[in-house]
């Protein structure tokens, strides 16, 4: 009996142990299962996150590529896609490349840097929920290269290698309001008075300006000084005076009329005396010993900056700020006046395509009066032959004389007269009725020694002087000239142009220039075919366009 009970108890213990083993094994199996599932889910999350990150980065780079195309063809500041690959980008630009200041928008021609910020989105997001890997933001910076081109050059209304005499009662205006009638003088001064008007700027490479009742509708830029006095003068733009040769205690700019105006700014490299109204600002870039003096009749509506002192007397007034003992002002630029341009004859480049006619000295007088067969034939020849060069060098030292009773000439084409001298007492030129095309006349005394590379000065090669008061090579414009609005004329000589009681329409270009009483000039650009009168100067470059440059930087922001 006892033995039977012991066996029963033993069997029960074995069954309990087995149950515990089974339960333990189940627990271990469950832990392993949970671990495997967790690891699998985590691995899937990492894998899909990496995939999403790659897709988002690729989409962001696609946005950069799309932006680069847009910049070069119909730029838009922002753009986003609605289909895969999904991205959006925005553009900024900066003018400065050293210390960029970013401005939202498409680049301008002046921009030097372009920044593209692009956000890309994954096509397949992370399976475990939203993740930073589902989007990427990249920033790409590219250079933008401004393109500069030479600006078109328009010759001045008056160019003189040397200036003589004064502008008295002189009227210089422009036929077109968009083109200024400038005066450029290499050596010499402009002394303008008696109600004269210059409808443009005055540029003197080696000279000074003195104005008394002489209005200048452009700017004044001189190497020496500017003196405005008398009963009032208006200068509508800036005054720049470098002060070459001016004594240290003298004024480089002096406005002393009391009723005059300068409507632009004034820049001087020496003392300034202001007793007129200056609507702009005043800058003195001289030494600490220099001074800006505003007298009782003076007023500066802008600011005054001086390398030295500023003195205001009596009821004088400065409306803007005043800065004294200022250092670091840039040197003033030299006036832009080109060297003399030689135009010889024969000159195949200037008159290419023109028909050359020789003045028949043996049968036709070089003094053109009421009856001159060759002169009278030019109207028909211009209608049938086209552009003409009339070589009248055979007229010798006396040249061509257009007398007061000369017959009118009708131009159907352009005509160039080449002679050693011109005396134009009267000239009436017209074009056919209903003709809208502008026709051109040239009166050329050739400069046949090409010395531009040597000294850039006119070299008269005329025959010997026969009249000291009216020497060979002179172009004398007197009494009456009536040139139709459809015609423009240019006078060129390495010698001297004299305009006396004359109305001219076109340009004047002389080795020496002198204006006498009541001279008038209406400026129309003429030039000479194939000749660049500004060849001695560096070109003026203007911003034309820009092009995309290379990549400067690329980084992932998130």
WOQUIHU-V124872 format. One record per residue. N is the residue number from 1. SS is DSSP state (helix for helix, strand for strand, loop for the rest). D_LAST is the distance of its C-alpha to the last C-alpha in Angstrom with 1 decimal. Layout:
n:ss:d_last
N:SS:D_LAST
N:SS:D_LAST
This chain:
n:ss:d_last
1:loop:83.9
2:helix:82.0
3:helix:80.5
4:helix:79.4
5:helix:77.5
6:helix:75.7
7:helix:74.5
8:helix:73.2
9:helix:71.2
10:helix:69.8
11:helix:68.6
12:helix:66.8
13:helix:64.9
14:helix:63.8
15:helix:62.5
16:helix:60.4
17:helix:58.9
18:helix:58.0
19:helix:56.3
20:helix:54.2
21:helix:53.2
22:helix:52.2
23:helix:50.1
24:helix:48.4
25:helix:47.7
26:helix:46.2
27:helix:44.0
28:helix:42.8
29:helix:42.2
30:helix:40.2
31:helix:38.0
32:helix:37.4
33:helix:36.6
34:helix:34.1
35:helix:32.5
36:helix:32.3
37:helix:31.0
38:helix:28.3
39:helix:27.3
40:helix:27.4
41:helix:25.1
42:helix:22.6
43:helix:22.7
44:helix:22.3
45:helix:19.2
46:helix:17.7
47:helix:18.9
48:helix:17.7
49:helix:14.2
50:helix:14.1
51:helix:15.7
52:helix:13.4
53:helix:10.4
54:helix:12.7
55:helix:13.8
56:helix:10.6
57:helix:9.8
58:helix:13.4
59:helix:13.5
60:helix:10.9
61:helix:13.1
62:helix:16.1
63:helix:15.1
64:helix:15.2
65:helix:18.5
66:helix:19.9
67:helix:19.2
68:helix:21.0
69:helix:23.9
70:helix:24.0
71:helix:24.2
72:helix:27.3
73:loop:28.9
74:loop:28.9
75:loop:25.7
76:loop:24.0
77:loop:21.5
78:strand:19.3
79:strand:19.5
80:strand:18.3
81:loop:19.7
82:loop:21.4
83:loop:21.9
84:loop:20.0
85:loop:17.8
86:strand:16.3
87:strand:14.1
88:strand:14.4
89:strand:14.4
90:strand:15.8
91:strand:17.8
92:strand:18.7
93:strand:21.4
94:strand:23.2
95:loop:26.8
96:loop:26.4
97:loop:24.7
98:loop:25.5
99:loop:24.2
100:loop:22.1
101:loop:22.5
102:loop:20.1
103:strand:22.0
104:strand:20.6
105:loop:22.6
106:loop:23.9
107:loop:25.1
108:loop:28.7
109:loop:31.1
110:loop:30.8
111:loop:27.0
112:loop:26.0
113:strand:22.2
114:strand:20.0
115:strand:16.3
116:strand:14.5
117:strand:11.3
118:strand:10.8
119:strand:9.2
120:strand:10.5
121:strand:11.9
122:loop:13.6
123:loop:17.4
124:loop:18.1
125:loop:16.1
126:loop:16.3
127:loop:20.0
128:loop:19.8
129:loop:18.2
130:loop:14.9
131:loop:11.9
132:helix:8.1
133:helix:8.9
134:helix:10.6
135:strand:8.1
136:strand:5.6
137:strand:5.2
138:strand:7.2
139:strand:9.8
140:strand:13.3
141:strand:16.3
142:strand:19.8
143:strand:23.2
144:strand:25.6
145:strand:29.2
146:strand:31.9
147:strand:35.2
148:strand:38.5
149:strand:41.9
150:strand:45.4
151:loop:46.6
152:loop:49.9
153:loop:52.7
154:loop:55.6
155:loop:58.7
156:loop:60.4
157:loop:63.4
158:strand:65.4
159:strand:64.9
160:strand:67.5
161:strand:67.6
162:strand:70.1
163:strand:70.9
164:strand:74.4
165:loop:75.8
166:loop:74.3
167:strand:72.6
168:strand:75.2
169:loop:75.0
170:loop:72.5
171:strand:70.2
172:strand:67.2
173:strand:65.1
174:strand:62.7
175:loop:63.4
176:loop:59.7
177:loop:57.8
178:loop:54.6
179:loop:56.2
180:loop:57.4
181:loop:60.8
182:loop:60.0
183:strand:62.6
184:strand:61.8
185:strand:64.3
186:strand:64.0
187:strand:67.0
188:loop:68.7
189:loop:68.3
190:strand:68.1
191:strand:70.8
192:strand:70.5
193:strand:72.8
194:strand:75.2
195:strand:72.7
196:strand:70.8
197:strand:67.4
198:strand:64.7
199:loop:62.1
200:loop:59.4
201:loop:58.4
202:strand:60.6
203:strand:59.3
204:strand:61.6
205:loop:60.8
206:loop:63.8
207:loop:65.4
208:loop:65.5
209:strand:65.7
210:strand:68.3
211:strand:68.3
212:strand:71.0
213:strand:70.7
214:strand:68.4
215:strand:65.2
216:strand:62.2
217:loop:59.7
218:loop:57.1
219:loop:56.1
220:strand:58.2
221:strand:56.9
222:strand:59.5
223:loop:60.0
224:loop:62.6
225:loop:63.1
226:strand:63.4
227:strand:66.3
228:strand:66.6
229:strand:69.9
230:loop:72.7
231:loop:72.5
232:loop:68.8
233:loop:66.2
234:strand:62.9
235:strand:60.0
236:loop:57.2
237:loop:54.4
238:loop:53.6
239:strand:56.0
240:strand:55.0
241:strand:57.7
242:loop:57.3
243:loop:60.6
244:loop:62.0
245:loop:65.5
246:loop:65.5
247:loop:67.2
248:loop:65.0
249:loop:66.7
250:loop:66.9
251:strand:64.6
252:strand:62.1
253:strand:61.6
254:strand:64.4
255:strand:64.5
256:loop:67.8
257:loop:69.1
258:loop:68.1
259:loop:67.4
260:loop:65.0
261:strand:61.3
262:strand:58.3
263:loop:55.6
264:loop:52.9
265:loop:51.8
266:strand:54.0
267:strand:52.9
268:strand:55.6
269:loop:55.9
270:loop:58.9
271:strand:60.8
272:strand:60.4
273:strand:63.1
274:strand:62.2
275:loop:64.9
276:loop:63.4
277:strand:60.4
278:strand:57.0
279:loop:54.4
280:loop:51.5
281:loop:50.5
282:strand:52.4
283:strand:51.2
284:strand:53.4
285:loop:52.0
286:loop:55.1
287:loop:56.1
288:loop:56.5
289:loop:60.1
290:loop:59.4
291:strand:59.4
292:strand:58.5
293:strand:61.6
294:strand:61.5
295:loop:65.1
296:loop:66.7
297:loop:66.3
298:loop:62.7
299:strand:59.5
300:strand:55.9
301:loop:53.6
302:loop:50.4
303:loop:49.3
304:strand:51.4
305:strand:49.9
306:strand:52.5
307:loop:52.5
308:loop:55.7
309:strand:57.2
310:strand:57.4
311:strand:60.7
312:strand:61.5
313:loop:65.2
314:loop:67.1
315:loop:65.4
316:loop:62.8
317:strand:59.3
318:strand:55.6
319:loop:53.4
320:loop:50.0
321:loop:48.8
322:strand:50.8
323:strand:49.5
324:loop:52.0
325:loop:52.0
326:loop:48.7
327:loop:47.6
328:loop:45.3
329:loop:46.5
330:loop:46.2
331:loop:49.5
332:loop:50.9
333:loop:50.8
334:loop:54.1
335:loop:55.5
336:loop:54.6
337:loop:58.1
338:loop:58.6
339:loop:61.5
340:loop:64.5
341:loop:64.2
342:loop:67.2
343:loop:68.2
344:loop:71.2
345:loop:73.4
346:loop:73.7
347:loop:69.9
348:loop:68.8
349:loop:65.2
350:loop:65.9
351:loop:68.5
352:loop:67.4
353:loop:68.9
354:loop:71.5
355:strand:75.1
356:strand:77.2
357:strand:80.6
358:strand:83.0
359:loop:85.0
360:loop:88.6
361:loop:90.2
362:loop:93.6
363:loop:93.8
364:loop:91.5
365:loop:91.5
366:loop:88.4
367:strand:89.5
368:strand:88.2
369:loop:90.4
370:loop:91.8
371:loop:92.4
372:loop:90.4
373:helix:90.3
374:helix:87.3
375:helix:85.3
376:helix:86.3
377:helix:85.3
378:helix:81.6
379:helix:80.7
380:helix:81.8
381:helix:80.3
382:helix:76.9
383:helix:77.1
384:helix:78.2
385:loop:76.8
386:loop:73.4
387:loop:72.0
388:strand:74.7
389:strand:75.2
390:strand:78.7
391:strand:79.7
392:loop:82.3
393:helix:82.5
394:helix:86.0
395:helix:87.0
396:helix:86.8
397:helix:86.6
398:helix:87.5
399:loop:84.5
400:strand:84.2
401:strand:85.7
402:strand:84.7
403:loop:87.8
404:loop:88.0
405:loop:89.8
406:loop:87.3
407:loop:86.5
408:loop:83.1
409:strand:80.8
410:strand:78.6
411:strand:75.5
412:loop:74.1
413:loop:72.0
414:loop:71.0
415:strand:73.7
416:strand:73.6
417:strand:76.7
418:strand:77.1
419:loop:79.9
420:loop:80.8
421:loop:81.3
422:strand:80.9
423:strand:83.0
424:strand:81.6
425:strand:84.0
426:strand:83.0
427:strand:80.4
428:strand:79.9
429:strand:77.3
430:strand:76.2
431:strand:74.5
432:loop:75.9
433:loop:75.8
434:loop:72.5
435:loop:70.8
436:loop:67.2
437:loop:66.2
438:loop:66.3
439:strand:68.9
440:strand:68.9
441:strand:71.8
442:strand:71.7
443:strand:74.4
444:strand:73.7
445:strand:75.6
446:loop:74.0
447:loop:72.7
448:loop:73.6
449:loop:72.5
450:loop:68.8
451:loop:68.0
452:loop:64.6
453:loop:63.1
454:loop:65.7
455:loop:65.9
456:loop:64.7
457:loop:67.9
458:loop:70.4
459:loop:73.3
460:loop:76.2
461:loop:78.3
462:loop:80.8
463:loop:84.6
464:loop:86.8
465:loop:87.0
466:loop:90.0
467:loop:89.5
468:loop:88.1
469:loop:87.2
470:loop:85.3
471:loop:84.4
472:loop:83.3
473:loop:79.6
474:loop:79.5
475:strand:78.1
476:strand:80.1
477:strand:78.9
478:strand:81.6
479:strand:83.1
480:strand:81.4
481:strand:78.6
482:strand:77.5
483:strand:74.5
484:loop:73.2
485:loop:69.6
486:loop:68.9
487:strand:69.9
488:strand:68.4
489:strand:70.2
490:strand:69.3
491:strand:71.7
492:strand:71.0
493:strand:73.2
494:strand:72.8
495:strand:75.8
496:strand:76.0
497:strand:75.2
498:strand:77.4
499:strand:76.7
500:strand:79.5
501:loop:79.9
502:loop:77.8
503:strand:75.2
504:strand:72.7
505:strand:69.9
506:strand:67.3
507:strand:66.6
508:strand:68.6
509:strand:67.8
510:strand:70.4
511:strand:71.2
512:strand:72.9
513:strand:72.6
514:strand:75.0
515:strand:75.0
516:loop:78.3
517:loop:79.3
518:loop:77.6
519:loop:75.4
520:strand:72.7
521:strand:69.9
522:strand:67.5
523:strand:64.6
524:loop:63.5
525:loop:61.3
526:loop:63.5
527:loop:62.6
528:loop:64.2
529:loop:62.9
530:loop:60.9
531:loop:61.1
532:loop:58.1
533:loop:59.5
534:loop:56.3
535:loop:56.2
536:loop:56.7
537:loop:53.6
538:loop:49.9
539:loop:48.4
540:loop:46.6
541:strand:43.0
542:strand:41.2
543:strand:37.6
544:strand:37.9
545:strand:34.6
546:strand:31.4
547:strand:29.6
548:strand:26.1
549:strand:25.7
550:strand:23.6
551:strand:19.9
552:strand:19.3
553:strand:15.7
554:strand:12.6
555:strand:9.2
556:strand:5.6
557:loop:3.8
558:loop:0.0
